[in-house]
Amino acid sequence: QVQLVESGGGLVQTGGSLRLSCAASRSMFSIHVMGWYRQAPGKQREWVATITSGGTTGYADSVKGRFTISGDSAKNTVFLQMNSLKPEDTAVYYCNGITVGNSYWGQGTQVTVSS
């Protein structure tokens, strides 16, 4: 089992920044991939960014160049630095962790970008 706890969401103006954190209950080296997804009202959950245990990162086109995913293995925490935020980034952001045969989700954290 892996528990994931997100934090760092909030209300920010267009062009502002936020940093989300996702704390895992066990070593990140045992979690093959960690990622961030988001779900806006009335829309399906969509992939935002991922980082592998080896440090390889990937981003959705909509956030590339604005968001950065990183990990701190000493704290078992993954971060999502979000810059140049836009109203269309408004959503509940979820942390995801994938181990062998299992996928785990956090409870989500709300990000609201005002215009």
Phi and psi in degrees as GROMACS dihedral restraints (atoms count N, CA, C in turn):
[ dihedral_restraints ]
;  ai    aj    ak    al  type     phi  dphi    fc
    3     4     5     6     1  -131.9    20    10
    4     5     6     7     1   125.0    20    10
    6     7     8     9     1   -98.8    20    10
    7     8     9    10     1   136.4    20    10
    9    10    11    12     1  -122.8    20    10
   10    11    12    13     1   128.5    20    10
   12    13    14    15     1  -124.9    20    10
   13    14    15    16     1   116.6    20    10
   15    16    17    18     1   -90.5    20    10
   16    17    18    19     1   155.1    20    10
   18    19    20    21     1  -157.2    20    10
   19    20    21    22     1   166.9    20    10
   21    22    23    24     1   104.9    20    10
   22    23    24    25     1    -3.6    20    10
   24    25    26    27     1   -70.4    20    10
   25    26    27    28     1   172.1    20    10
   27    28    29    30     1   164.0    20    10
   28    29    30    31     1  -165.9    20    10
   30    31    32    33     1  -105.2    20    10
   31    32    33    34     1   130.9    20    10
   33    34    35    36     1  -143.8    20    10
   34    35    36    37     1   153.6    20    10
   36    37    38    39     1   -82.5    20    10
   37    38    39    40     1   159.5    20    10
   39    40    41    42     1   -53.1    20    10
   40    41    42    43     1   133.6    20    10
   42    43    44    45     1    91.0    20    10
   43    44    45    46     1    -9.1    20    10
   45    46    47    48     1   -81.6    20    10
   46    47    48    49     1  -175.9    20    10
   48    49    50    51     1  -132.3    20    10
   49    50    51    52     1   152.5    20    10
   51    52    53    54     1  -144.3    20    10
   52    53    54    55     1   153.3    20    10
   54    55    56    57     1  -124.0    20    10
   55    56    57    58     1   119.0    20    10
   57    58    59    60     1   -92.1    20    10
   58    59    60    61     1   147.0    20    10
   60    61    62    63     1  -123.8    20    10
   61    62    63    64     1   146.7    20    10
   63    64    65    66     1  -133.7    20    10
   64    65    66    67     1   110.4    20    10
   66    67    68    69     1   -95.3    20    10
   67    68    69    70     1   125.6    20    10
   69    70    71    72     1   -97.7    20    10
   70    71    72    73     1   151.0    20    10
   72    73    74    75     1   -83.9    20    10
   73    74    75    76     1    -4.1    20    10
   75    76    77    78     1  -145.8    20    10
   76    77    78    79     1   174.0    20    10
   78    79    80    81     1   -54.8    20    10
   79    80    81    82     1   135.6    20    10
   81    82    83    84     1   -65.2    20    10
   82    83    84    85     1   -22.4    20    10
   84    85    86    87     1   -68.3    20    10
   85    86    87    88     1   -18.9    20    10
   87    88    89    90     1   -91.9    20    10
   88    89    90    91     1    -3.1    20    10
   90    91    92    93     1  -109.4    20    10
   91    92    93    94     1   112.5    20    10
   93    94    95    96     1   -67.0    20    10
   94    95    96    97     1   -40.1    20    10
   96    97    98    99     1  -139.3    20    10
   97    98    99   100     1   135.4    20    10
   99   100   101   102     1  -123.3    20    10
  100   101   102   103     1   143.8    20    10
  102   103   104   105     1  -151.4    20    10
  103   104   105   106     1   172.7    20    10
  105   106   107   108     1  -120.6    20    10
  106   107   108   109     1   136.9    20    10
  108   109   110   111     1  -127.8    20    10
  109   110   111   112     1   163.5    20    10
  111   112   113   114     1  -143.2    20    10
  112   113   114   115     1   154.5    20    10
  114   115   116   117     1  -138.7    20    10
  115   116   117   118     1   116.1    20    10
  117   118   119   120     1   -88.9    20    10
  118   119   120   121     1   158.0    20    10
  120   121   122   123     1   -56.0    20    10
  121   122   123   124     1   129.8    20    10
  123   124   125   126     1    77.4    20    10
  124   125   126   127     1     4.5    20    10
  126   127   128   129     1  -121.6    20    10
  127   128   129   130     1   162.9    20    10
  129   130   131   132     1   -77.5    20    10
  130   131   132   133     1   157.0    20    10
  132   133   134   135     1   -66.2    20    10
  133   134   135   136     1   135.8    20    10
  135   136   137   138     1  -127.6    20    10
  136   137   138   139     1   151.0    20    10
  138   139   140   141     1   -72.8    20    10
  139   140   141   142     1   140.4    20    10
  141   142   143   144     1  -113.3    20    10
  142   143   144   145     1   -54.7    20    10
  144   145   146   147     1  -162.5    20    10
  145   146   147   148     1   153.8    20    10
  147   148   149   150     1  -138.8    20    10
  148   149   150   151     1   157.9    20    10
  150   151   152   153     1  -139.7    20    10
  151   152   153   154     1   134.2    20    10
  153   154   155   156     1   -90.0    20    10
  154   155   156   157     1   168.5    20    10
  156   157   158   159     1   -62.6    20    10
  157   158   159   160     1   -21.0    20    10
  159   160   161   162     1   -88.8    20    10
  160   161   162   163     1    -2.5    20    10
  162   163   164   165     1    96.0    20    10
  163   164   165   166     1     2.0    20    10
  165   166   167   168     1   -74.0    20    10
  166   167   168   169     1   133.6    20    10
  168   169   170   171     1  -115.9    20    10
  169   170   171   172     1   157.9    20    10
  171   172   173   174     1  -148.0    20    10
  172   173   174   175     1   149.2    20    10
  174   175   176   177     1  -136.9    20    10
  175   176   177   178     1   147.4    20    10
  177   178   179   180     1   -69.4    20    10
  178   179   180   181     1   149.3    20    10
  180   181   182   183     1   -58.3    20    10
  181   182   183   184     1   -33.0    20    10
  183   184   185   186     1   -67.8    20    10
  184   185   186   187     1   -18.3    20    10
  186   187   188   189     1  -119.2    20    10
  187   188   189   190     1    -6.1    20    10
  189   190   191   192     1   -59.0    20    10
  190   191   192   193     1   131.4    20    10
  192   193   194   195     1    89.6    20    10
  193   194   195   196     1   -13.5    20    10
  195   196   197   198     1  -114.7    20    10
  196   197   198   199     1   -34.3    20    10
  198   199   200   201     1  -108.1    20    10
  199   200   201   202     1   147.8    20    10
  201   202   203   204     1  -134.3    20    10
  202   203   204   205     1   126.5    20    10
  204   205   206   207     1  -100.3    20    10
  205   206   207   208     1   139.6    20    10
  207   208   209   210     1  -150.5    20    10
  208   209   210   211     1   166.4    20    10
  210   211   212   213     1  -134.5    20    10
  211   212   213   214     1   149.1    20    10
  213   214   215   216     1  -121.1    20    10
  214   215   216   217     1    99.3    20    10
  216   217   218   219     1   -66.5    20    10
  217   218   219   220     1   -27.9    20    10
  219   220   221   222     1   -66.7    20    10
  220   221   222   223     1   -29.2    20    10
  222   223   224   225     1  -105.8    20    10
  223   224   225   226     1     2.1    20    10
  225   226   227   228     1    51.5    20    10
  226   227   228   229     1    43.7    20    10
  228   229   230   231     1  -130.1    20    10
  229   230   231   232     1   139.0    20    10
  231   232   233   234     1  -112.8    20    10
  232   233   234   235     1   141.3    20    10
  234   235   236   237     1  -117.4    20    10
  235   236   237   238     1   153.8    20    10
  237   238   239   240     1  -130.2    20    10
  238   239   240   241     1   105.0    20    10
  240   241   242   243     1   -85.2    20    10
  241   242   243   244     1   122.1    20    10
  243   244   245   246     1  -117.2    20    10
  244   245   246   247     1   115.8    20    10
  246   247   248   249     1  -115.9    20    10
  247   248   249   250     1   164.6    20    10
  249   250   251   252     1    49.4    20    10
  250   251   252   253     1    48.4    20    10
  252   253   254   255     1   -66.1    20    10
  253   254   255   256     1   146.0    20    10
  255   256   257   258     1  -121.7    20    10
  256   257   258   259     1   157.8    20    10
  258   259   260   261     1   -55.3    20    10
  259   260   261   262     1   -32.8    20    10
  261   262   263   264     1   -72.3    20    10
  262   263   264   265     1    -5.6    20    10
  264   265   266   267     1   -83.5    20    10
  265   266   267   268     1    -6.9    20    10
  267   268   269   270     1   -61.8    20    10
  268   269   270   271     1   124.8    20    10
  270   271   272   273     1  -178.5    20    10
  271   272   273   274     1   170.6    20    10
  273   274   275   276     1   -87.9    20    10
  274   275   276   277     1   127.2    20    10
  276   277   278   279     1  -101.5    20    10
  277   278   279   280     1   129.3    20    10
  279   280   281   282     1  -116.7    20    10
  280   281   282   283     1   139.9    20    10
  282   283   284   285     1   -92.6    20    10
  283   284   285   286     1   142.1    20    10
  285   286   287   288     1  -131.7    20    10
  286   287   288   289     1   141.2    20    10
  288   289   290   291     1  -131.4    20    10
  289   290   291   292     1   135.1    20    10
  291   292   293   294     1  -118.5    20    10
  292   293   294   295     1   122.8    20    10
  294   295   296   297     1  -113.5    20    10
  295   296   297   298     1  -174.6    20    10
  297   298   299   300     1   -65.8    20    10
  298   299   300   301     1   110.9    20    10
  300   301   302   303     1    84.8    20    10
  301   302   303   304     1    -0.8    20    10
  303   304   305   306     1  -140.6    20    10
  304   305   306   307     1   151.9    20    10
  306   307   308   309     1  -130.0    20    10
  307   308   309   310     1   132.3    20    10
  309   310   311   312     1  -122.3    20    10
  310   311   312   313     1   148.0    20    10
  312   313   314   315     1  -127.3    20    10
  313   314   315   316     1   146.0    20    10
  315   316   317   318     1   -83.7    20    10
  316   317   318   319     1  -178.3    20    10
  318   319   320   321     1   -84.4    20    10
  319   320   321   322     1   -14.0    20    10
  321   322   323   324     1    96.0    20    10
  322   323   324   325     1   152.5    20    10
  324   325   326   327     1  -138.8    20    10
  325   326   327   328     1   135.3    20    10
  327   328   329   330     1   -81.8    20    10
  328   329   330   331     1   132.1    20    10
  330   331   332   333     1  -120.0    20    10
  331   332   333   334     1   124.0    20    10
  333   334   335   336     1  -124.9    20    10
  334   335   336   337     1   124.8    20    10
  336   337   338   339     1  -112.9    20    10
  337   338   339   340     1   116.9    20    10
  339   340   341   342     1   -90.6    20    10
  340   341   342   343     1   147.1    20    10
